Amino acid sequence: QVQLVESGGGVVQPGGTLRLSCVVSGFTVGSTIMRWYRQPPGKERELVAAISGPDGIIGYGDSVADRFTVSRDDITNTVYLQMSSLKPEDSATYYCNSQFGHWGQGTRVTVSS
């Protein structure tokens, strides 16, 4: 059974850091493209970062490219999103997604003073 379980969200002050995790079961993260999306309240979902399993290619959305880092651990079958220099506009529910079309339940990030 395929599951994507995100965690690590919370409330953080502007300028702070958070690390999100996406633990995957049912397939190996190294075999496909894994993505992080986010959806602010009342807005559309947007792509934040992607990491390709087979060739290791990484990409970021323009608004996060110099602040967020995506990575994966093939041993624990987990994908991470390290977020730094967080801004209020980063507040959103963050979702893990696979190229196969699977989604996690999301983890909420709130950046506020």
N, CA, C and O atoms as a GROMACS GRO file, in nm:
protein
  452
    1GLN      N    1   0.085  -0.119   0.000
    1GLN     CA    2   0.000   0.000   0.000
    1GLN      C    3   0.088   0.124   0.000
    1GLN      O    4   0.182   0.135   0.079
    2VAL      N    5   0.058   0.216  -0.088
    2VAL     CA    6   0.138   0.338  -0.098
    2VAL      C    7   0.091   0.440   0.003
    2VAL      O    8  -0.028   0.467   0.018
    3GLN      N    9   0.187   0.497   0.073
    3GLN     CA   10   0.159   0.606   0.166
    3GLN      C   11   0.268   0.709   0.159
    3GLN      O   12   0.387   0.676   0.149
    4LEU      N   13   0.229   0.835   0.164
    4LEU     CA   14   0.321   0.947   0.178
    4LEU      C   15   0.276   1.022   0.302
    4LEU      O   16   0.163   1.071   0.309
    5VAL      N   17   0.363   1.032   0.400
    5VAL     CA   18   0.328   1.094   0.527
    5VAL      C   19   0.422   1.210   0.554
    5VAL      O   20   0.541   1.191   0.580
    6GLU      N   21   0.367   1.330   0.548
    6GLU     CA   22   0.447   1.450   0.575
    6GLU      C   23   0.444   1.484   0.724
    6GLU      O   24   0.349   1.453   0.796
    7SER      N   25   0.550   1.548   0.768
    7SER     CA   26   0.558   1.599   0.905
    7SER      C   27   0.659   1.712   0.909
    7SER      O   28   0.732   1.736   0.813
    8GLY      N   29   0.663   1.780   1.021
    8GLY     CA   30   0.762   1.886   1.040
    8GLY      C   31   0.709   2.026   1.032
    8GLY      O   32   0.782   2.122   1.057
    9GLY      N   33   0.583   2.041   0.997
    9GLY     CA   34   0.526   2.175   0.991
    9GLY      C   35   0.507   2.233   1.129
    9GLY      O   36   0.522   2.165   1.230
   10GLY      N   37   0.474   2.360   1.132
   10GLY     CA   38   0.451   2.427   1.260
   10GLY      C   39   0.450   2.577   1.243
   10GLY      O   40   0.439   2.628   1.132
   11VAL      N   41   0.462   2.645   1.354
   11VAL     CA   42   0.464   2.792   1.355
   11VAL      C   43   0.607   2.837   1.378
   11VAL      O   44   0.674   2.789   1.470
   12VAL      N   45   0.653   2.928   1.296
   12VAL     CA   46   0.790   2.978   1.307
   12VAL      C   47   0.791   3.126   1.278
   12VAL      O   48   0.707   3.177   1.204
   13GLN      N   49   0.885   3.196   1.337
   13GLN     CA   50   0.897   3.340   1.314
   13GLN      C   51   0.965   3.368   1.180
   13GLN      O   52   1.039   3.284   1.130
   14PRO      N   53   0.940   3.484   1.124
   14PRO     CA   54   1.010   3.522   1.000
   14PRO      C   55   1.161   3.512   1.019
   14PRO      O   56   1.215   3.552   1.122
   15GLY      N   57   1.226   3.458   0.917
   15GLY     CA   58   1.370   3.436   0.926
   15GLY      C   59   1.409   3.301   0.982
   15GLY      O   60   1.526   3.265   0.981
   16GLY      N   61   1.312   3.228   1.032
   16GLY     CA   62   1.339   3.099   1.094
   16GLY      C   63   1.354   2.986   0.993
   16GLY      O   64   1.348   3.007   0.872
   17THR      N   65   1.375   2.867   1.047
   17THR     CA   66   1.394   2.749   0.963
   17THR      C   67   1.300   2.637   1.007
   17THR      O   68   1.259   2.629   1.123
   18LEU      N   69   1.268   2.550   0.913
   18LEU     CA   70   1.193   2.428   0.939
   18LEU      C   71   1.243   2.322   0.842
   18LEU      O   72   1.290   2.352   0.733
   19ARG      N   73   1.231   2.198   0.884
   19ARG     CA   74   1.259   2.088   0.794
   19ARG      C   75   1.137   1.998   0.786
   19ARG      O   76   1.091   1.943   0.886
   20LEU      N   77   1.087   1.984   0.667
   20LEU     CA   78   0.973   1.895   0.643
   20LEU      C   79   1.023   1.759   0.598
   20LEU      O   80   1.123   1.748   0.528
   21SER      N   81   0.951   1.658   0.639
   21SER     CA   82   0.984   1.521   0.600
   21SER      C   83   0.864   1.457   0.531
   21SER      O   84   0.749   1.486   0.564
   22CYS      N   85   0.893   1.370   0.437
   22CYS     CA   86   0.790   1.292   0.369
   22CYS      C   87   0.837   1.147   0.368
   22CYS      O   88   0.924   1.110   0.289
   23VAL      N   89   0.779   1.067   0.454
   23VAL     CA   90   0.815   0.926   0.461
   23VAL      C   91   0.726   0.849   0.365
   23VAL      O   92   0.604   0.858   0.369
   24VAL      N   93   0.791   0.773   0.278
   24VAL     CA   94   0.719   0.704   0.171
   24VAL      C   95   0.722   0.553   0.194
   24VAL      O   96   0.825   0.497   0.232
   25SER      N   97   0.611   0.489   0.171
   25SER     CA   98   0.604   0.343   0.170
   25SER      C   99   0.531   0.299   0.045
   25SER      O  100   0.443   0.369  -0.004
   26GLY      N  101   0.568   0.183  -0.005
   26GLY     CA  102   0.502   0.129  -0.123
   26GLY      C  103   0.580   0.144  -0.252
   26GLY      O  104   0.550   0.076  -0.350
   27PHE      N  105   0.679   0.230  -0.254
   27PHE     CA  106   0.771   0.242  -0.366
   27PHE      C  107   0.896   0.313  -0.313
   27PHE      O  108   0.894   0.369  -0.204
   28THR      N  109   1.001   0.310  -0.390
   28THR     CA  110   1.126   0.373  -0.347
   28THR      C  111   1.139   0.513  -0.406
   28THR      O  112   1.115   0.535  -0.525
   29VAL      N  113   1.176   0.606  -0.321
   29VAL     CA  114   1.185   0.746  -0.365
   29VAL      C  115   1.293   0.763  -0.470
   29VAL      O  116   1.289   0.857  -0.549
   30GLY      N  117   1.390   0.674  -0.470
   30GLY     CA  118   1.497   0.682  -0.568
   30GLY      C  119   1.458   0.637  -0.707
   30GLY      O  120   1.538   0.647  -0.800
   31SER      N  121   1.337   0.587  -0.722
   31SER     CA  122   1.295   0.534  -0.852
   31SER      C  123   1.211   0.632  -0.933
   31SER      O  124   1.171   0.601  -1.045
   32THR      N  125   1.183   0.749  -0.876
   32THR     CA  126   1.089   0.839  -0.942
   32THR      C  127   1.120   0.983  -0.906
   32THR      O  128   1.212   1.011  -0.829
   33ILE      N  129   1.044   1.073  -0.962
   33ILE     CA  130   1.053   1.214  -0.927
   33ILE      C  131   0.962   1.240  -0.808
   33ILE      O  132   0.844   1.205  -0.810
   34MET      N  133   1.017   1.301  -0.707
   34MET     CA  134   0.940   1.342  -0.590
   34MET      C  135   0.934   1.494  -0.586
   34MET      O  136   1.031   1.563  -0.617
   35ARG      N  137   0.818   1.546  -0.548
   35ARG     CA  138   0.797   1.690  -0.550
   35ARG      C  139   0.737   1.737  -0.419
   35ARG      O  140   0.667   1.662  -0.350
   36TRP      N  141   0.766   1.861  -0.386
   36TRP     CA  142   0.698   1.933  -0.279
   36TRP      C  143   0.614   2.043  -0.342
   36TRP      O  144   0.662   2.121  -0.424
   37TYR      N  145   0.489   2.047  -0.303
   37TYR     CA  146   0.398   2.154  -0.342
   37TYR      C  147   0.354   2.226  -0.215
   37TYR      O  148   0.367   2.175  -0.104
   38ARG      N  149   0.301   2.346  -0.235
   38ARG     CA  150   0.238   2.416  -0.124
   38ARG      C  151   0.112   2.485  -0.172
   38ARG      O  152   0.098   2.521  -0.289
   39GLN      N  153   0.022   2.503  -0.078
   39GLN     CA  154  -0.104   2.569  -0.109
   39GLN      C  155  -0.140   2.664   0.004
   39GLN      O  156  -0.182   2.620   0.111
   40PRO      N  157  -0.123   2.794  -0.018
   40PRO     CA  158  -0.166   2.891   0.082
   40PRO      C  159  -0.319   2.892   0.091
   40PRO      O  160  -0.386   2.855  -0.005
   41PRO      N  161  -0.372   2.934   0.202
   41PRO     CA  162  -0.518   2.940   0.215
   41PRO      C  163  -0.582   3.025   0.106
   41PRO      O  164  -0.543   3.140   0.086
   42GLY      N  165  -0.679   2.970   0.038
   42GLY     CA  166  -0.750   3.043  -0.064
   42GLY      C  167  -0.678   3.060  -0.196
   42GLY      O  168  -0.725   3.130  -0.285
   43LYS      N  169  -0.564   2.996  -0.210
   43LYS     CA  170  -0.486   3.009  -0.333
   43LYS      C  171  -0.462   2.872  -0.396
   43LYS      O  172  -0.490   2.769  -0.336
   44GLU      N  173  -0.409   2.874  -0.517
   44GLU     CA  174  -0.382   2.751  -0.589
   44GLU      C  175  -0.253   2.684  -0.539
   44GLU      O  176  -0.164   2.748  -0.483
   45ARG      N  177  -0.248   2.556  -0.561
   45ARG     CA  178  -0.129   2.480  -0.524
   45ARG      C  179  -0.016   2.514  -0.620
   45ARG      O  180  -0.038   2.525  -0.741
   46GLU      N  181   0.106   2.529  -0.568
   46GLU     CA  182   0.220   2.562  -0.651
   46GLU      C  183   0.335   2.468  -0.622
   46GLU      O  184   0.352   2.419  -0.510
   47LEU      N  185   0.415   2.443  -0.724
   47LEU     CA  186   0.531   2.357  -0.710
   47LEU      C  187   0.642   2.433  -0.640
   47LEU      O  188   0.674   2.547  -0.675
   48VAL      N  189   0.701   2.369  -0.540
   48VAL     CA  190   0.808   2.430  -0.462
   48VAL      C  191   0.943   2.373  -0.500
   48VAL      O  192   1.039   2.447  -0.522
   49ALA      N  193   0.951   2.241  -0.507
   49ALA     CA  194   1.080   2.176  -0.533
   49ALA      C  195   1.056   2.036  -0.586
   49ALA      O  196   0.952   1.976  -0.563
   50ALA      N  197   1.155   1.987  -0.658
   50ALA     CA  198   1.147   1.852  -0.713
   50ALA      C  199   1.285   1.789  -0.712
   50ALA      O  200   1.386   1.857  -0.729
   51ILE      N  201   1.287   1.659  -0.692
   51ILE     CA  202   1.413   1.584  -0.697
   51ILE      C  203   1.388   1.456  -0.774
   51ILE      O  204   1.295   1.380  -0.746
   52SER      N  205   1.474   1.434  -0.871
   52SER     CA  206   1.459   1.316  -0.956
   52SER      C  207   1.542   1.202  -0.902
   52SER      O  208   1.663   1.216  -0.879
   53GLY      N  209   1.479   1.089  -0.881
   53GLY     CA  210   1.549   0.976  -0.825
   53GLY      C  211   1.659   0.921  -0.915
   53GLY      O  212   1.774   0.912  -0.872
   54PRO      N  213   1.626   0.885  -1.037
   54PRO     CA  214   1.725   0.818  -1.121
   54PRO      C  215   1.849   0.903  -1.154
   54PRO      O  216   1.959   0.849  -1.160
   55ASP      N  217   1.833   1.032  -1.174
   55ASP     CA  218   1.948   1.110  -1.216
   55ASP      C  219   1.985   1.221  -1.119
   55ASP      O  220   2.083   1.293  -1.141
   56GLY      N  221   1.909   1.235  -1.012
   56GLY     CA  222   1.945   1.332  -0.909
   56GLY      C  223   1.923   1.477  -0.945
   56GLY      O  224   1.970   1.566  -0.874
   57ILE      N  225   1.853   1.504  -1.054
   57ILE     CA  226   1.829   1.643  -1.093
   57ILE      C  227   1.733   1.708  -0.993
   57ILE      O  228   1.633   1.649  -0.952
   58ILE      N  229   1.766   1.830  -0.955
   58ILE     CA  230   1.687   1.904  -0.856
   58ILE      C  231   1.641   2.036  -0.916
   58ILE      O  232   1.714   2.099  -0.993
   59GLY      N  233   1.521   2.076  -0.882
   59GLY     CA  234   1.469   2.204  -0.929
   59GLY      C  235   1.386   2.271  -0.822
   59GLY      O  236   1.332   2.205  -0.733
   60TYR      N  237   1.375   2.404  -0.831
   60TYR     CA  238   1.302   2.482  -0.731
   60TYR      C  239   1.214   2.585  -0.799
   60TYR      O  240   1.242   2.631  -0.910
   61GLY      N  241   1.107   2.621  -0.728
   61GLY     CA  242   1.029   2.735  -0.771
   61GLY      C  243   1.108   2.863  -0.752
   61GLY      O  244   1.196   2.870  -0.665
   62ASP      N  245   1.079   2.964  -0.832
   62ASP     CA  246   1.157   3.087  -0.830
   62ASP      C  247   1.157   3.154  -0.693
   62ASP      O  248   1.256   3.216  -0.654
   63SER      N  249   1.047   3.143  -0.621
   63SER     CA  250   1.036   3.217  -0.495
   63SER      C  251   1.112   3.152  -0.380
   63SER      O  252   1.126   3.213  -0.274
   64VAL      N  253   1.162   3.030  -0.400
   64VAL     CA  254   1.227   2.959  -0.290
   64VAL      C  255   1.367   2.913  -0.325
   64VAL      O  256   1.435   2.855  -0.240
   65ALA      N  257   1.413   2.936  -0.446
   65ALA     CA  258   1.534   2.873  -0.498
   65ALA      C  259   1.657   2.897  -0.411
   65ALA      O  260   1.742   2.808  -0.401
   66ASP      N  261   1.668   3.010  -0.350
   66ASP     CA  262   1.788   3.040  -0.271
   66ASP      C  263   1.768   3.020  -0.121
   66ASP      O  264   1.854   3.055  -0.041
   67ARG      N  265   1.650   2.961  -0.084
   67ARG     CA  266   1.622   2.946   0.059
   67ARG      C  267   1.585   2.804   0.097
   67ARG      O  268   1.603   2.764   0.213
   68PHE      N  269   1.536   2.728   0.004
   68PHE     CA  270   1.490   2.591   0.034
   68PHE      C  271   1.585   2.490  -0.031
   68PHE      O  272   1.644   2.516  -0.135
   69THR      N  273   1.596   2.375   0.033
   69THR     CA  274   1.679   2.267  -0.018
   69THR      C  275   1.602   2.135  -0.010
   69THR      O  276   1.554   2.097   0.097
   70VAL      N  277   1.591   2.068  -0.121
   70VAL     CA  278   1.524   1.938  -0.125
   70VAL      C  279   1.631   1.829  -0.127
   70VAL      O  280   1.735   1.842  -0.191
   71SER      N  281   1.602   1.721  -0.055
   71SER     CA  282   1.695   1.609  -0.052
   71SER      C  283   1.618   1.481  -0.025
   71SER      O  284   1.498   1.485   0.002
   72ARG      N  285   1.687   1.370  -0.033
   72ARG     CA  286   1.621   1.244  -0.001
   72ARG      C  287   1.718   1.149   0.065
   72ARG      O  288   1.840   1.162   0.050
   73ASP      N  289   1.664   1.056   0.138
   73ASP     CA  290   1.742   0.952   0.204
   73ASP      C  291   1.690   0.818   0.154
   73ASP      O  292   1.578   0.778   0.188
   74ASP      N  293   1.768   0.750   0.074
   74ASP     CA  294   1.723   0.624   0.016
   74ASP      C  295   1.714   0.512   0.118
   74ASP      O  296   1.642   0.414   0.096
   75ILE      N  297   1.784   0.525   0.229
   75ILE     CA  298   1.779   0.421   0.331
   75ILE      C  299   1.646   0.425   0.406
   75ILE      O  300   1.583   0.322   0.428
   76THR      N  301   1.606   0.546   0.444
   76THR     CA  302   1.479   0.560   0.516
   76THR      C  303   1.362   0.587   0.423
   76THR      O  304   1.247   0.596   0.466
   77ASN      N  305   1.392   0.599   0.293
   77ASN     CA  306   1.287   0.624   0.193
   77ASN      C  307   1.208   0.751   0.226
   77ASN      O  308   1.085   0.752   0.228
   78THR      N  309   1.283   0.856   0.252
   78THR     CA  310   1.225   0.982   0.297
   78THR      C  311   1.275   1.096   0.209
   78THR      O  312   1.391   1.098   0.167
   79VAL      N  313   1.187   1.188   0.182
   79VAL     CA  314   1.224   1.310   0.111
   79VAL      C  315   1.211   1.426   0.209
   79VAL      O  316   1.116   1.432   0.288
   80TYR      N  317   1.305   1.518   0.202
   80TYR     CA  318   1.308   1.630   0.295
   80TYR      C  319   1.296   1.763   0.219
   80TYR      O  320   1.330   1.773   0.101
   81LEU      N  321   1.248   1.862   0.290
   81LEU     CA  322   1.250   1.999   0.241
   81LEU      C  323   1.301   2.086   0.354
   81LEU      O  324   1.229   2.113   0.451
   82GLN      N  325   1.425   2.129   0.342
   82GLN     CA  326   1.486   2.220   0.441
   82GLN      C  327   1.451   2.362   0.400
   82GLN      O  328   1.486   2.406   0.290
   83MET      N  329   1.384   2.434   0.487
   83MET     CA  330   1.340   2.569   0.457
   83MET      C  331   1.409   2.667   0.551
   83MET      O  332   1.406   2.650   0.673
   84SER      N  333   1.471   2.768   0.496
   84SER     CA  334   1.538   2.869   0.577
   84SER      C  335   1.495   3.008   0.533
   84SER      O  336   1.432   3.025   0.429
   85SER      N  337   1.530   3.106   0.612
   85SER     CA  338   1.492   3.246   0.586
   85SER      C  339   1.344   3.255   0.552
   85SER      O  340   1.304   3.319   0.455
   86LEU      N  341   1.264   3.190   0.633
   86LEU     CA  342   1.121   3.184   0.605
   86LEU      C  343   1.054   3.320   0.612
   86LEU      O  344   1.089   3.404   0.694
   87LYS      N  345   0.957   3.337   0.524
   87LYS     CA  346   0.883   3.463   0.514
   87LYS      C  347   0.734   3.435   0.538
   87LYS      O  348   0.689   3.321   0.522
   88PRO      N  349   0.659   3.536   0.577
   88PRO     CA  350   0.515   3.514   0.596
   88PRO      C  351   0.448   3.456   0.472
   88PRO      O  352   0.354   3.377   0.484
   89GLU      N  353   0.495   3.493   0.356
   89GLU     CA  354   0.434   3.442   0.233
   89GLU      C  355   0.465   3.294   0.206
   89GLU      O  356   0.411   3.236   0.112
   90ASP      N  357   0.551   3.235   0.288
   90ASP     CA  358   0.576   3.091   0.278
   90ASP      C  359   0.470   3.010   0.354
   90ASP      O  360   0.466   2.888   0.345
   91SER      N  361   0.385   3.079   0.426
   91SER     CA  362   0.280   3.010   0.502
   91SER      C  363   0.186   2.937   0.407
   91SER      O  364   0.132   2.996   0.313
   92ALA      N  365   0.168   2.809   0.432
   92ALA     CA  366   0.087   2.726   0.343
   92ALA      C  367   0.083   2.584   0.400
   92ALA      O  368   0.154   2.551   0.495
   93THR      N  369  -0.001   2.504   0.340
   93THR     CA  370   0.006   2.361   0.363
   93THR      C  371   0.098   2.302   0.258
   93THR      O  372   0.080   2.325   0.138
   94TYR      N  373   0.195   2.227   0.303
   94TYR     CA  374   0.295   2.169   0.215
   94TYR      C  375   0.264   2.021   0.192
   94TYR      O  376   0.237   1.945   0.286
   95TYR      N  377   0.268   1.982   0.066
   95TYR     CA  378   0.234   1.846   0.027
   95TYR      C  379   0.350   1.778  -0.044
   95TYR      O  380   0.424   1.840  -0.121
   96CYS      N  381   0.363   1.652  -0.017
   96CYS     CA  382   0.458   1.567  -0.087
   96CYS      C  383   0.384   1.495  -0.199
   96CYS      O  384   0.269   1.454  -0.184
   97ASN      N  385   0.452   1.480  -0.312
   97ASN     CA  386   0.388   1.421  -0.430
   97ASN      C  387   0.488   1.335  -0.505
   97ASN      O  388   0.607   1.364  -0.509
   98SER      N  389   0.438   1.228  -0.564
   98SER     CA  390   0.524   1.145  -0.648
   98SER      C  391   0.482   1.155  -0.793
   98SER      O  392   0.369   1.191  -0.825
   99GLN      N  393   0.574   1.122  -0.880
   99GLN     CA  394   0.545   1.124  -1.023
   99GLN      C  395   0.436   1.023  -1.058
   99GLN      O  396   0.370   1.034  -1.161
  100PHE      N  397   0.416   0.924  -0.970
  100PHE     CA  398   0.311   0.825  -0.992
  100PHE      C  399   0.173   0.881  -0.962
  100PHE      O  400   0.072   0.818  -0.992
  101GLY      N  401   0.168   1.000  -0.901
  101GLY     CA  402   0.040   1.062  -0.874
  101GLY      C  403  -0.008   1.051  -0.731
  101GLY      O  404  -0.123   1.083  -0.701
  102HIS      N  405   0.079   1.005  -0.642
  102HIS     CA  406   0.041   0.993  -0.502
  102HIS      C  407   0.064   1.124  -0.428
  102HIS      O  408   0.156   1.200  -0.459
  103TRP      N  409  -0.023   1.150  -0.330
  103TRP     CA  410  -0.013   1.271  -0.248
  103TRP      C  411  -0.018   1.234  -0.101
  103TRP      O  412  -0.083   1.138  -0.061
  104GLY      N  413   0.051   1.313  -0.021
  104GLY     CA  414   0.037   1.301   0.122
  104GLY      C  415  -0.077   1.387   0.171
  104GLY      O  416  -0.146   1.453   0.093
  105GLN      N  417  -0.097   1.386   0.302
  105GLN     CA  418  -0.208   1.459   0.361
  105GLN      C  419  -0.174   1.605   0.388
  105GLN      O  420  -0.263   1.686   0.415
  106GLY      N  421  -0.046   1.639   0.379
  106GLY     CA  422  -0.003   1.777   0.398
  106GLY      C  423   0.040   1.808   0.539
  106GLY      O  424  -0.004   1.744   0.635
  107THR      N  425   0.126   1.906   0.550
  107THR     CA  426   0.168   1.957   0.681
  107THR      C  427   0.166   2.109   0.675
  107THR      O  428   0.215   2.169   0.579
  108ARG      N  429   0.110   2.170   0.776
  108ARG     CA  430   0.087   2.314   0.775
  108ARG      C  431   0.206   2.391   0.828
  108ARG      O  432   0.261   2.358   0.934
  109VAL      N  433   0.246   2.493   0.753
  109VAL     CA  434   0.354   2.583   0.794
  109VAL      C  435   0.297   2.723   0.808
  109VAL      O  436   0.233   2.775   0.716
  110THR      N  437   0.321   2.783   0.922
  110THR     CA  438   0.277   2.921   0.945
  110THR      C  439   0.399   3.002   0.987
  110THR      O  440   0.467   2.970   1.084
  111VAL      N  441   0.424   3.108   0.911
  111VAL     CA  442   0.536   3.197   0.941
  111VAL      C  443   0.477   3.329   0.989
  111VAL      O  444   0.415   3.403   0.913
  112SER      N  445   0.496   3.355   1.116
  112SER     CA  446   0.433   3.473   1.176
  112SER      C  447   0.510   3.516   1.300
  112SER      O  448   0.566   3.434   1.372
  113SER      N  449   0.512   3.647   1.321
  113SER     CA  450   0.575   3.698   1.442
  113SER      C  451   0.473   3.713   1.553
  113SER      O  452   0.507   3.755   1.664
   0.00000   0.00000   0.00000
